[in-house]
């Protein structure tokens, strides 16, 4: 018999991952700001990057968490520089894959 996490524990895990990836991605952006030159904001590119990353990591596209990732990718591309949004999305998707959320 397999132990499944409770919905509250799963929600807590997702919330913690979102907050930590936002902090880690923002920190990585400021550490690499002078090394890399990033383009201006582009929502379509951030969503396309998310799809490519999810395809490479074999993430389920029908997951509600993936839909939330798309909404967050769009939000990040509006309020953060393009490079910072990409790093946050990268860390977010990798953390979800490592913690087996999606």
Secondary structure, 3 states (H helix, E strand, C coil): CCCCCCHHHHHHHHHHHHHHHHHHHHHHHHHHCCCCCCCCCCHHHHHHHHHHHHHHHCCCCCCHHHHHHHHHHHHHHHHCCHHHHHHHHHHHHHHHHHCCCC
